[in-house]
Amino acid sequence: MSTMRRVVVTGIGVICPIGIGSAAFWENLVGGKIGVRRISAFDPSGFPSQIAGEVPAYKIGDYVPKSYRKATKVMARDIELAVVAADDAFKDAGLKSKAYTETPDFDGKRFGCNIGAGLISVDLNELTVALHSARNGDQLDLRKWGGEGMTQLTPLWLLKYLPNMLACHVTIIHQLKGPSNTITCADASSHLAIGEAFRTIQRGDADLAVCGGAESKVQPMGLMRQCLLNRVSTKHNETPESAVRPFDVDATGTAVGEGAGLFILEEFEHAKRRGAKIYAELAGFGATQDTYNVSQPSPTGDSYGRAISLALIDANLPPASVDLLVPCGLGIASHDRAELNGLTTVFGGGLSRIPLFPLKSRTGNLAAGSGVDAAAAVLSLHHNKIPAALNTGKIIGGLSLNNAAEARDAAINIAVSSVYSLGGQNAALVFRKPAKEAS
């Protein structure tokens, strides 16, 4: 197409440690709530890190049609999070899908779905029963596993743990038949999924898309992996609310978390015709690969910075136009310093002018669910308000952070959300105030 179509955000769906629903999320974000605390989902006393960002209690049956509740038996936690966030996004966008009516108000063939996912860990209780039945003394007997152990698992057991099942359930529930894909690139998954949906609508292959990502690492296997990689804080088990300290001299590591952040993206004219509420225009997307190391970002941060530069070029905007940055901000010292170096390559001396609002001090690291970070950027832009950047008292590198106890008003026309992942994928999204005729 000679002219790429404009794409806007018309719905936001969130489930995360500080709230279920985008409205509750924003209210608690502005109110200064922190959702990192001692793990309650299982006994963490045997782990060096015993804290996490856990979502509030919910019942998955409340977020699916009554006719679909039987299918929730084959939903892992990650899938449930995506389904809850999708329900919130559809309702927020004012869209009537097959989940709510027999006569949807959109063409399902023109509605895409791109949901990022992580490495879904199995339910240890389920697996333990099966493994126990296949023991020969204190050894696992593979013959008994094949003959007896696997019979202890439901025939559809595997379907709970395939990463494409997040998008699978969302598309079935809402009857979406447009372009669909699953991206599994760790913490960058959400942003990459949003970027792909953005391109799909831009080039005319869909008019709408639900996109973002979901993940839970709040279970023993997910936590152990992060402990073995030395990514999580082990020094704040008694003071979890102050554990995650992005861009702070005293940062000791991140905390595992769980959540989902999904957008409804929509072609601009399509949104106007139906009188949709428009939060922001998605103006640019950039993605790069850091080939430095499988478990560490390049200390220069060049690849991360280049993703932001590409997104700004895509949006036809200079770095000086940015009013707010929602960075990755893991609270891992080496990662934060690399990220700062990457930001400096993009914004130079102008970086001190731009407020940075790192979210992970509130939620922990949501990994593939980091679409919540993008949601924070869009809601900040929409409300012209910057939430407080908590737990960052001794700022490295002279960053300009809104680290006061309260949120503050600000004129935000351009906001950037950026992320990097274990493995080296980087992605950035540029949001701008919608045109007056779209507001």
C-alpha positions as CSV (number, residue, x, y, z in Angstrom):
1,M,0.0,0.0,0.0
2,S,1.3,3.4,-0.9
3,T,-0.1,5.0,2.3
4,M,0.0,3.0,5.6
5,R,-3.2,3.1,7.5
6,R,-3.3,4.8,10.9
7,V,-3.7,2.6,14.0
8,V,-5.2,3.7,17.4
9,V,-5.7,2.1,20.8
10,T,-9.4,1.8,21.6
11,G,-9.3,-0.7,24.4
12,I,-7.0,-1.6,27.3
13,G,-7.2,-4.9,29.3
14,V,-5.0,-5.4,32.4
15,I,-4.6,-8.0,35.1
16,C,-1.5,-7.5,37.3
17,P,-0.4,-7.4,40.9
18,I,-1.9,-4.0,41.6
19,G,-5.3,-4.5,40.0
20,I,-7.7,-6.4,37.8
21,G,-9.1,-4.3,35.0
22,S,-7.4,-1.2,33.4
23,A,-9.5,1.2,35.6
24,A,-8.4,-0.4,38.9
25,F,-4.8,-0.7,37.5
26,W,-4.7,3.0,36.8
27,E,-6.3,4.0,40.0
28,N,-3.8,2.0,42.0
29,L,-0.9,3.1,39.9
30,V,-1.6,6.7,40.6
31,G,-2.3,5.9,44.2
32,G,1.1,4.5,44.7
33,K,0.2,0.8,45.3
34,I,3.0,-1.8,45.3
35,G,2.0,-5.4,44.6
36,V,5.3,-7.2,45.4
37,R,5.0,-9.2,48.6
38,R,5.8,-12.6,50.1
39,I,4.6,-15.4,47.9
40,S,1.3,-16.9,49.0
41,A,0.6,-19.3,46.0
42,F,3.0,-21.9,47.4
43,D,5.5,-22.2,50.3
44,P,8.6,-20.2,49.2
45,S,10.7,-20.9,52.3
46,G,13.1,-23.2,50.5
47,F,14.0,-20.5,47.9
48,P,16.6,-17.8,48.2
49,S,14.0,-15.3,46.9
50,Q,10.6,-15.5,48.5
51,I,8.8,-12.5,47.0
52,A,6.7,-11.9,43.9
53,G,4.1,-9.8,42.3
54,E,0.9,-11.9,42.5
55,V,-2.4,-10.9,41.0
56,P,-5.4,-10.5,43.3
57,A,-7.7,-13.5,43.6
58,Y,-10.2,-14.0,40.7
59,K,-12.5,-16.7,39.4
60,I,-11.8,-17.5,35.7
61,G,-15.5,-18.6,35.3
62,D,-16.4,-14.9,35.7
63,Y,-14.5,-14.0,32.5
64,V,-15.8,-16.5,30.0
65,P,-19.3,-17.3,28.6
66,K,-21.2,-19.9,30.6
67,S,-21.0,-22.3,27.7
68,Y,-17.2,-22.1,27.7
69,R,-16.5,-22.8,31.4
70,K,-15.7,-26.4,30.9
71,A,-12.8,-25.4,28.8
72,T,-11.2,-23.6,31.7
73,K,-10.1,-27.0,33.0
74,V,-7.4,-27.0,30.3
75,M,-6.2,-23.4,31.0
76,A,-2.8,-22.9,32.7
77,R,-2.4,-19.8,34.8
78,D,-0.9,-17.9,31.8
79,I,-3.9,-18.7,29.6
80,E,-6.3,-17.5,32.3
81,L,-4.4,-14.2,32.6
82,A,-4.7,-13.6,28.8
83,V,-8.4,-14.5,28.9
84,V,-9.1,-12.1,31.8
85,A,-7.2,-9.3,30.1
86,A,-8.9,-9.9,26.8
87,D,-12.3,-9.7,28.4
88,D,-11.4,-6.4,30.0
89,A,-10.0,-5.0,26.7
90,F,-13.2,-5.9,24.7
91,K,-15.5,-4.4,27.3
92,D,-13.3,-1.3,27.6
93,A,-13.4,-0.9,23.8
94,G,-17.2,-1.2,23.8
95,L,-17.0,-4.2,21.4
96,K,-19.7,-6.8,21.4
97,S,-18.0,-10.1,20.5
98,K,-19.5,-13.6,20.4
99,A,-18.7,-13.9,24.1
100,Y,-21.4,-11.3,24.8
101,T,-24.0,-11.5,22.0
102,E,-25.2,-13.7,19.2
103,T,-24.8,-10.8,16.8
104,P,-21.2,-9.4,17.1
105,D,-20.8,-5.8,16.0
106,F,-17.7,-6.5,13.9
107,D,-16.5,-8.8,11.2
108,G,-14.5,-11.6,12.9
109,K,-12.6,-12.2,9.7
110,R,-11.1,-8.7,9.9
111,F,-10.2,-9.1,13.6
112,G,-6.6,-10.4,14.4
113,C,-5.0,-11.7,17.5
114,N,-1.3,-11.5,18.5
115,I,-0.5,-12.6,22.1
116,G,3.0,-13.0,23.4
117,A,3.6,-15.9,25.8
118,G,6.4,-17.2,28.0
119,L,7.7,-20.6,29.0
120,I,4.6,-22.1,30.7
121,S,5.7,-24.2,33.6
122,V,3.6,-27.3,34.5
123,D,1.5,-27.7,37.6
124,L,3.9,-29.6,39.9
125,N,1.0,-31.2,41.8
126,E,-0.3,-32.8,38.6
127,L,3.2,-33.9,37.4
128,T,4.2,-35.3,40.8
129,V,1.3,-37.7,41.0
130,A,2.2,-39.0,37.5
131,L,5.9,-39.3,38.3
132,H,5.2,-41.0,41.6
133,S,3.3,-43.8,39.9
134,A,6.2,-44.4,37.6
135,R,8.9,-44.9,40.2
136,N,11.0,-48.0,40.6
137,G,12.5,-47.4,44.0
138,D,14.0,-43.9,44.0
139,Q,14.4,-44.0,40.2
140,L,12.1,-42.9,37.4
141,D,11.2,-46.0,35.3
142,L,10.6,-44.9,31.7
143,R,8.7,-48.0,30.9
144,K,6.4,-47.5,33.9
145,W,6.1,-43.8,32.9
146,G,4.9,-44.7,29.4
147,G,2.6,-47.4,30.7
148,E,1.3,-46.1,34.0
149,G,2.6,-42.6,34.7
150,M,1.1,-40.9,31.7
151,T,-2.3,-42.4,32.3
152,Q,-2.4,-40.2,35.5
153,L,-2.5,-37.1,33.3
154,T,-5.7,-35.9,31.5
155,P,-5.6,-36.7,27.8
156,L,-5.7,-32.9,27.1
157,W,-3.0,-32.2,29.6
158,L,-0.5,-30.9,27.1
159,L,-2.9,-28.3,25.8
160,K,-2.6,-26.4,29.1
161,Y,1.1,-25.7,28.4
162,L,1.4,-24.8,24.7
163,P,2.2,-21.1,24.3
164,N,-0.2,-20.7,21.4
165,M,-3.1,-21.6,23.7
166,L,-3.3,-18.1,25.0
167,A,-4.3,-16.8,21.6
168,C,-6.3,-20.0,20.9
169,H,-8.7,-19.5,23.8
170,V,-9.1,-15.8,23.2
171,T,-9.9,-16.3,19.5
172,I,-12.4,-19.1,20.2
173,I,-14.2,-17.2,23.0
174,H,-14.5,-14.0,21.0
175,Q,-14.7,-15.7,17.5
176,L,-11.8,-13.8,15.9
177,K,-10.9,-15.2,12.5
178,G,-8.3,-12.7,11.3
179,P,-4.5,-13.0,11.3
180,S,-3.2,-14.6,14.5
181,N,0.2,-15.4,15.8
182,T,2.0,-16.2,19.1
183,I,5.4,-14.7,19.9
184,T,7.6,-16.2,22.5
185,C,10.6,-13.9,23.0
186,A,10.6,-13.7,26.8
187,D,10.1,-10.2,28.2
188,A,9.9,-8.6,24.7
189,S,7.0,-10.9,23.7
190,S,4.2,-8.4,24.4
191,H,5.8,-5.5,22.6
192,L,6.7,-7.6,19.6
193,A,3.1,-9.0,19.5
194,I,1.7,-5.4,19.6
195,G,4.1,-4.4,16.9
196,E,3.1,-7.3,14.6
197,A,-0.6,-6.5,15.1
198,F,0.2,-2.8,14.3
199,R,1.8,-3.8,11.0
200,T,-1.1,-6.1,10.2
201,I,-3.6,-3.3,10.5
202,Q,-1.3,-0.8,8.8
203,R,-1.1,-2.8,5.6
204,G,-4.8,-3.6,5.5
205,D,-4.9,-7.3,6.5
206,A,-7.2,-6.5,9.5
207,D,-9.2,-3.7,10.9
208,L,-8.9,-4.6,14.5
209,A,-6.6,-6.8,16.7
210,V,-6.3,-7.8,20.3
211,C,-2.6,-7.9,21.2
212,G,-0.1,-7.9,24.0
213,G,1.0,-10.7,26.2
214,A,0.6,-12.7,29.4
215,E,2.8,-14.8,31.7
216,S,3.1,-16.1,35.3
217,K,6.4,-17.1,36.8
218,V,4.8,-17.3,40.3
219,Q,5.3,-21.0,40.7
220,P,8.3,-23.1,41.9
221,M,9.8,-23.9,38.5
222,G,9.5,-20.3,37.2
223,L,11.0,-18.9,40.4
224,M,13.8,-21.5,40.5
225,R,15.0,-20.6,37.0
226,Q,15.2,-16.9,37.9
227,C,17.1,-17.8,41.1
228,L,19.6,-19.9,39.2
229,L,20.1,-17.0,36.8
230,N,20.8,-14.7,39.7
231,R,18.2,-12.2,38.4
232,V,16.0,-11.9,41.5
233,S,16.5,-10.1,44.8
234,T,17.4,-12.3,47.7
235,K,18.0,-9.5,50.2
236,H,14.5,-8.2,50.8
237,N,12.4,-11.2,51.7
238,E,11.4,-9.3,54.9
239,T,10.8,-6.0,53.1
240,P,9.3,-7.0,49.7
241,E,7.7,-3.6,48.9
242,S,11.1,-2.0,48.7
243,A,12.8,-4.9,47.0
244,V,12.7,-3.9,43.3
245,R,14.8,-0.7,42.8
246,P,15.0,0.3,39.1
247,F,18.0,2.5,38.2
248,D,19.0,2.7,41.8
249,V,22.6,2.4,43.1
250,D,21.4,-0.1,45.7
251,A,19.5,-2.4,43.2
252,T,19.8,-6.0,44.2
253,G,17.7,-7.7,41.6
254,T,14.1,-8.0,40.3
255,A,11.2,-10.1,41.6
256,V,9.2,-12.6,39.6
257,G,5.6,-11.6,38.8
258,E,2.5,-12.4,36.8
259,G,0.1,-10.5,34.7
260,A,-1.3,-9.6,31.3
261,G,-1.6,-6.4,29.3
262,L,-3.7,-6.4,26.1
263,F,-4.7,-3.7,23.7
264,I,-7.5,-3.5,21.2
265,L,-5.8,-1.9,18.2
266,E,-8.1,-0.5,15.5
267,E,-7.7,1.2,12.2
268,F,-8.4,4.9,12.7
269,E,-11.3,5.4,10.3
270,H,-12.9,2.2,11.5
271,A,-12.7,3.5,15.1
272,K,-14.2,6.9,14.0
273,R,-17.1,5.3,12.3
274,R,-18.2,3.4,15.3
275,G,-17.6,6.4,17.7
276,A,-14.9,4.6,19.7
277,K,-13.1,6.1,22.6
278,I,-9.5,6.5,21.4
279,Y,-6.7,6.5,24.0
280,A,-3.8,7.1,21.8
281,E,-2.4,6.6,18.3
282,L,0.3,3.9,17.9
283,A,2.7,5.8,15.7
284,G,5.9,3.8,15.7
285,F,7.4,0.3,16.3
286,G,11.0,-0.8,16.4
287,A,12.7,-4.1,17.1
288,T,16.3,-5.3,17.2
289,Q,18.4,-8.3,18.4
290,D,21.3,-8.0,20.8
291,T,23.8,-10.7,20.0
292,Y,26.1,-10.1,23.0
293,N,25.2,-12.9,25.4
294,V,22.3,-15.2,26.0
295,S,21.8,-14.0,29.6
296,Q,23.2,-10.5,29.7
297,P,22.5,-7.4,27.6
298,S,25.4,-5.7,25.9
299,P,26.9,-3.2,28.4
300,T,26.7,-0.5,25.7
301,G,23.0,-0.9,25.4
302,D,23.4,-0.1,21.7
303,S,20.9,-2.6,20.4
304,Y,18.3,-1.6,22.9
305,G,18.7,2.0,22.0
306,R,18.5,1.3,18.3
307,A,15.1,-0.3,18.8
308,I,13.9,3.0,20.3
309,S,15.5,5.0,17.5
310,L,13.8,2.8,14.9
311,A,10.5,3.3,16.5
312,L,10.9,7.0,16.6
313,I,12.0,7.0,12.9
314,D,8.9,4.9,12.1
315,A,6.8,7.5,13.8
316,N,8.6,10.3,12.0
317,L,9.4,11.9,15.4
318,P,12.7,13.3,16.8
319,P,14.0,12.1,20.2
320,A,13.4,15.6,21.5
321,S,9.7,15.2,21.1
322,V,9.3,12.5,23.7
323,D,7.6,13.5,26.9
324,L,7.6,10.3,28.8
325,L,9.6,7.0,28.9
326,V,8.3,3.8,30.4
327,P,11.6,1.8,30.3
328,C,12.3,-1.8,31.1
329,G,13.8,-1.0,34.5
330,L,14.3,-4.4,36.0
331,G,16.2,-3.5,39.1
332,I,19.1,-5.7,38.1
333,A,22.2,-3.4,38.3
334,S,24.0,-4.6,35.2
335,H,20.9,-4.5,33.1
336,D,19.8,-1.1,34.3
337,R,23.2,0.4,33.6
338,A,23.1,-1.1,30.1
339,E,19.7,0.2,29.5
340,L,20.8,3.7,30.7
341,N,23.6,3.6,28.2
342,G,21.2,2.6,25.4
343,L,18.9,5.5,26.4
344,T,21.8,7.9,26.4
345,T,22.7,6.9,22.8
346,V,19.2,7.9,21.7
347,F,18.5,11.0,23.8
348,G,22.0,12.2,24.7
349,G,22.0,15.1,27.1
350,G,18.2,15.5,26.6
351,L,17.6,12.3,28.6
352,S,17.7,14.3,31.9
353,R,14.7,16.3,30.6
354,I,12.4,13.3,30.0
355,P,10.6,11.8,33.0
356,L,11.2,8.0,33.3
357,F,8.5,5.9,35.0
358,P,9.7,2.3,35.6
359,L,6.8,0.1,36.6
360,K,8.5,-3.0,37.9
361,S,9.0,-1.7,41.4
362,R,5.2,-2.0,41.7
363,T,4.6,-5.3,39.9
364,G,7.8,-7.3,39.7
365,N,8.9,-8.5,36.3
366,L,5.8,-9.6,34.4
367,A,8.0,-11.0,31.6
368,A,5.8,-11.8,28.5
369,G,3.1,-9.9,30.4
370,S,5.0,-6.7,30.0
371,G,2.2,-5.3,27.8
372,V,1.2,-3.9,31.2
373,D,4.1,-1.5,30.8
374,A,2.8,-0.4,27.5
375,A,-0.7,0.1,29.1
376,A,0.9,2.3,31.7
377,A,2.4,4.4,29.0
378,V,-0.9,4.8,27.1
379,L,-2.9,5.6,30.3
380,S,-0.3,8.2,31.4
381,L,-0.5,9.9,28.0
382,H,-4.3,9.7,28.0
383,H,-4.7,11.2,31.5
384,N,-1.7,13.6,31.3
385,K,-0.3,12.2,34.5
386,I,2.9,10.6,35.5
387,P,2.7,8.0,38.3
388,A,5.4,8.0,41.0
389,A,8.6,6.1,40.3
390,L,8.9,4.3,43.6
391,N,12.0,2.7,45.3
392,T,14.5,4.7,43.3
393,G,16.2,7.0,45.8
394,K,19.8,6.9,44.8
395,I,19.6,7.4,41.1
396,I,22.4,6.1,38.8
397,G,23.6,8.3,36.0
398,G,21.7,11.5,36.9
399,L,18.3,10.3,35.6
400,S,15.3,12.5,35.8
401,L,12.8,10.4,37.6
402,N,9.5,11.3,39.2
403,N,10.4,9.6,42.4
404,A,8.1,11.6,44.6
405,A,5.5,10.0,46.8
406,E,2.6,11.1,44.5
407,A,1.8,11.2,40.8
408,R,2.0,14.6,39.0
409,D,0.2,16.2,36.2
410,A,2.2,16.7,32.9
411,A,1.5,17.6,29.3
412,I,2.2,14.3,27.6
413,N,1.9,14.2,23.8
414,I,4.5,11.5,23.0
415,A,5.2,8.4,25.2
416,V,7.6,5.5,24.6
417,S,7.5,2.1,26.1
418,S,10.6,-0.1,25.6
419,V,11.8,-3.5,26.7
420,Y,14.6,-6.0,26.4
421,S,14.6,-9.7,27.1
422,L,16.7,-12.5,28.3
423,G,18.1,-13.8,25.0
424,G,18.5,-10.3,23.5
425,Q,15.3,-9.3,21.8
426,N,14.5,-5.6,22.1
427,A,11.3,-3.7,21.2
428,A,9.9,-0.2,21.5
429,L,6.5,1.3,20.9
430,V,5.8,5.0,20.3
431,F,2.4,6.4,21.3
432,R,1.1,9.9,20.5
433,K,-2.0,11.9,21.4
434,P,-4.7,11.1,18.9
435,A,-5.7,13.7,16.4
436,K,-8.4,16.1,17.6
437,E,-11.0,14.7,15.2
438,A,-10.4,11.2,16.8
439,S,-10.7,12.2,20.4
